[in-house]
Amino acid sequence: MAAVGVGGSTAAAGPGAVSAGTLEPGTANAAHRRLKYISLAVLVVQNASLILSIRYARTLPGDRFFATTAVVMAEVLKGLTCLLLLFAQKRGNVKHLVLFLHEAVLVQYVDTLKLAVPSLIYTLQNNLQYVAISNLPAATFQVTYQLKILTTALFSVLMLNRSLSRLQWASLLLLFTGVAIVQAQQAGGGGPRPLDQNPGAGLAAVVASCLSSGFAGVYFEKILKGSSGSVWLRNLQLGLFGTALGLVGLWWAEGTAVAHRGFFFGYTPAVWGVVLNQAFGGLLVAVVVKYADNILKGFATSLSIVLSTVASIRLFGFHLDPLFALGAGLVIGAVYLYSLPRGAVKAIASASTSATIPGPSIHQQPPGQPPPPQLSSHRGDLITEPFLPKLLTKVKGS
């Protein structure tokens, strides 16, 4: 999922935004804090619930639904939702909506075609996630899937010439080590395993999904630099391509079986819950994430891993051993360290230096010198969400 700013403007206030100009400063700060905590709760629940719901739906006894149809339905629902939101933005004027879509989708067809590449990769990624979660425990998948932070960082360096701090490189190494430990635990047994699971296929699927997530997200950010399209328009375009490409994948992989048994074969309320989660979850986070900084998203990832592990123990009989706990702990720490903004890292370093070197306190300015600039905990560049099958991206100047 990609967010290019709600309403087509990076600085525009989205739903639920609070205007500091109309509220007292204390009230505005309190409202902003509430929004941040609500964002944290939404991100944690979304992170954990998608993986757990897919795992639950894929392990239920009885007829198993076709994953390719679930991917197509999620894209259809996402596209229809974005179409309704664009309709609301045009104040219910069908003529204005048709003219807008004709100009944005058909007249500017070059920009539309550029979205075919990330849409193809996202569709492939969604199908790979079903394969991975069907063959790996939910907690193991949740930890291993954090490799997408590593792939996104590498593609950002290669394609966007983005630089990483030493702490970020160290956290990426820590992340890789933690995932390797978790996979070693999985290969060594890790408790009882259903006969129809193939951990090797699950690992290959999740690694391929991480690679596709990193490339597609960075490519999406690259082509949207300077774009004025709203988040709903871009996701509608992605949904159109995703539906078409998903149908092609369905025909190629399971066409005969779907034709014989039906498109909605094996669909239960749990399956529909997965489809709705995939369709609306990313759109919801695209709006919510504007109120959450990188540190908060790091906490959300860490809490979702813990929540997924606890739920897996209760729901699926997952066996937690010291090796998994060590690997998951390294991954949680790496995610948090990577999410720290550079300003905060420098502030921490300055604080540790001032504790040993005589001189003015960092909280006490020498007379005649201006106060230091306010450190910001929000970065307006690449933003990654750990649970999603897609990347959230804020684009400057959009």
N, C-alpha and C positions, 0 to 999 in steps of 0.2 A: 504494500500500500504506500502511496506517495502523497504527501501533503505539500502543496505549494502556497499555502496561506489561505485562510478562509475568506471567501468573497473576493479573491483575486488580489488581495493586498496583504503584504507581510505585516504591516502595522495596524491593519483594520481590526477592530474588535469583533470577535466572533460571538456566537450565542453564549450568553452567560457572562460576557466580559464586563468588567467594572470600570467605569470611567472615574478616574481620580479627580477630574475637574468638577464633578457634581456631588462628590462625597467628601466628608471630612477626612483628613489624612489617616487618622486612627481607624476609622471605619473602612476606608479603602484598603489599608494594610491587612486588617482582619479578614475582609472578604477575599483578598488575594491569597492569604494563608489557607483559608477554607477551600478555595479552588485548587490549590496545590495538593492538599491532602485528599480531596476528592479525586484528583487526577491520579495520585498514587494508588488509591484503592481501585480505581477503574483499571489501571495498567496491570496491577497484580492479579486481579480477577481474570482479566482478559488473557494475560500471559499463561496462567495455569489452566483455565477452564477449556481453552481450545485443545490443548494437548490431551488433557484428561478425557474430554468428551469424545475426541476421535478414538483414543485408546479404548474407551468403554464401548463405543459403537462397533468397533472392529473386533472386539472379543466377545460380544454377546452370542449365545448359542442360537442356532437357527440359520436361516438364509442370510448370506452376507451381501450387502448392497454393492453396487458397482461404484468404485471411487471416482471414475471418470465422469459419471453422471452428477455426482455431488459437486465436483469442480465446476461443471457447466452451470448447475443451478445457482451456485454461489455467485458466479459472474453475472448471470441474468438478474438476480435480485439486487446485486450491487449497482448494475447499470440502471435498473428501473428506479432505485432509490435516488441516484444522482439526477435522473431525468425529472423526478418529482420535485427535488430541491431546486433545480434550475427553473422549473415551472413556477415554483413559489417566488423565486427571485424576480421573475418577470411579471409578478402580481397576477398570475392566472391568465395572462394574455397569450393565447395559443399562437397568434400571428407573430408576435414578437419572439416567442420561443423558436418557432420554425425558422424565421429569418436569422436568428442568432446561431442556431445549429448549422444552418446551411453555410453561413459565413465561416464559422469556426471549424467545421468538420470537412466540408466539401471544397469551398473556395481556398482555404488555407490547407490544402490536402498534403502539402509537404510536411507541415508540422504534425498532422495526423498520422502520416505514414511512419514518422520517426518513432512513434509509440508502439509500432508493431513489434520491434525487437524486445523491449522490456516486457511487453504483454506475452510474447511467446515464452520468454524465460520464466515469467511468473506462473504461467499455466503449467509448464513443466515442473516447476518447483512445488506447486500445490499437489500435483500427482505424486511426486517423490516423497512428500511428507506422509502421505497415506501409506506408502510402502515402508517408510522408515518406522512410523509409529506402530504399524502392524507387526513389525519384527523386533522391536526394542521395547523394554519397559518405559513407561512414560517419564519417569525420573531420569533414566539414562539418556533418553532422547533430549529432554529439556537441557541437561548439562552439555551434551555433545553439540547441540544446535547453537550453543554460544560461539562456536567456531566461526559463525558468520560475522562476528565482530572482527576477527582476524582477517577474513577474506575481504571485508569491506575496507578495512584500513589499508591493506596491500593494494587493492584496486584504486583507492583514493590517492595513494602515493604515485602509482603508475600513470593513472589517467587524468588526475586533477592537479598533479604536482604539489600535493598537500604534504606538509611536514609534520612529523610526530615528535613529541617530546621524548626524552630518555625514559621517563616514567611510563609513558604509553608503550614504548617498545618493550620495557621490562614486564609490563602487565600482559602484553600479548604472549610473551614467552611463558609467563606464569599460567596464562589461559591454556596454551597448548599442552603444557605439562599436566595440568589438572584433567583435561579431556583425555589425555593418553592414559593416565592412571585409572580413570573411570572405565575406559575401554579395556584396559588390562584386567580389571575386576570382572567385566562382563565376559571376556573371553575365558577367564578362569572358572567360570561357573555362575557365581552370583545368585545362587538359590535355584529353585525349580523353574523349569522353562517349558512352556507348551510345545508339543511336538511339531506344530505347524509353523513355528517361528524359526527364522534364519537370521541370526545376529550379523553374519557377514553381509547379507543383502541389506539389512537395516543400516549398518554402518556405511556401506557404499552409497545408499540413498541419501542419508543425512549429510554426508560430505559433499555429494553432488548438489544437494539443495543449498548448502552453505556457499558453495562456489557460485551457483547461479544467483543467489540472493545478493552476494557482494557485488558481482559484476552488474546485474540489472539495476540495483539501486544507484550505484555510482554513474552508470550510463544515463539513467533517468535524470539524475541531478545535472549532468553535463549538458544534456540537450534542452533542459528547461531553464538554463541560465538566461535571465532576461525575459522569460515568458510572462505574459500577462494573463494567461488562462487561470480560472479559479480551480480550486481543488475538485469541485464537483464536475466541471467540464473535463478535466484531465482523467478523472476516474471513470467518467462515462465513456471516453474514448478507449481507455484501457479495457473497460468492460465489454465494449463492442468487439474489439480484437480478441479478448479472452474467451468470449462466447464462441466465436467462429473457430478459433484455434482449438478450444476445448472439444468442440464437436468433431473436428478432424482427428484429434487424439482418441476420442471415444470410438470413432469408426475404425481407426487403425488397430487399436488395442483390444477392444471388446465389442466391436460392431455386431458380430454374429450373435453373441450371447445376449446383448441388449435387445436386438431385434426379436430374438426368440422368447425372452422372459419379460421384456418390457422395460421402459426407461426407469420407472420407479420401483423396480423389483427390490425387495428387501428393505424398503423404507419404513422406518418406525419413528415414533416421536423423538427418540434419541438421535436418529440420523438427521431429522429435520432440525434439531437443535444444533448439530454440527454445521449444517449448511447455513443456518441463520447466523451462527457465531462467525463463520468465515466471511459471510457477505457484509454484515454490519459492523463487526468488530473493528476491522481496519479503518472504516469510515469514522467510527466513534473515536478511536484513538487519534486519528488525524486532526480532530477538533480539540480533544482533551490535551494533547501533548503540548499545545502552545502555552499551557499554564504550568508545565513541568520542566524543570531544568535538568541538565545532564546528571547531576548527583541524585536527584529524585528518581530518574529513570534507572540509574544504577541500583538504587534501593529496591525499586519495583522488580527488577530482574532477579535480584538476590532473594527477595521474599517469595517470588513465584517459584523459584527452584525449591526452596524449603517447603512451600505449600504443595507442590507437585509430589515431592518425596513423601511427605506425610500422608497425602491422599492415596498415593500408590501403595503404601504399606497397609492402609486400611481397606482400600477397595480391591486391589489386585494381588495382595499377599507379597508385595515386594520385600526382598531381604536386604536390609541395610547392614553392611559390614564396614569395618574401619577403613578399608581401602577406598570404597566408594565415598565415605564421609570425607576422607582426606582430599580426594580429587575434586569433589563438589565444593569443598571449602576453598581450595585454590582457585577454582573458577569464579566463585562468588567474590573473593577478594580481588581477582583480576578485573572483573567487570566493574567493581566499585572504583578501583584505581584508574582504570581507563576513562571512566566517566568524569573524573575530576577535571575542571577547567584549569588551564595553565596559570591563570591568575591566582587561583587558590593554592596551586603547588608552590608558586613563588612565595606566596604569603607564608605557607608552612615553613619553607626553607629559611625565610627571613626571621621568622619567630624562633626557630631552633638556633640560628646564628646569634641572634641578639641575646639569647640566654647564656652564651659563653663569652661574648665579646663585650667589653665595657663600652658604654655609649648610651645615647638616649633610648628610652623605652619605645617600642613600636606604638604604644598607645599614648605617648607623650611627645608632642611636637616641640622642637626647639623654638625659642621666641623668634619672631620675625620671618618664619617660614610658613608657606601655605600648607593646609592639610593635604594628606595624600589623596589621590583619586579613589573613588569608591570601586571596590572590586565587584565585578559582576559574575554571577554563577551561571549565566546563560550564554551559550554560544550559538550563533545563528548559522552554523554550517551544518555538517552532516549529523543526522539524528537516526539512530537505529533502535528498533523495538525487538526484543529477543524472541517473542512468541509468534510473531506474525510471520506469515509466509512472505511478507513484502517489506520494503524499506520505507520509512517515513523520512521525507526530505523537505526541509524548508529552503526556499530559494530567495536569495536576496534580490531586491528590486522588482519582485513580482507583485 
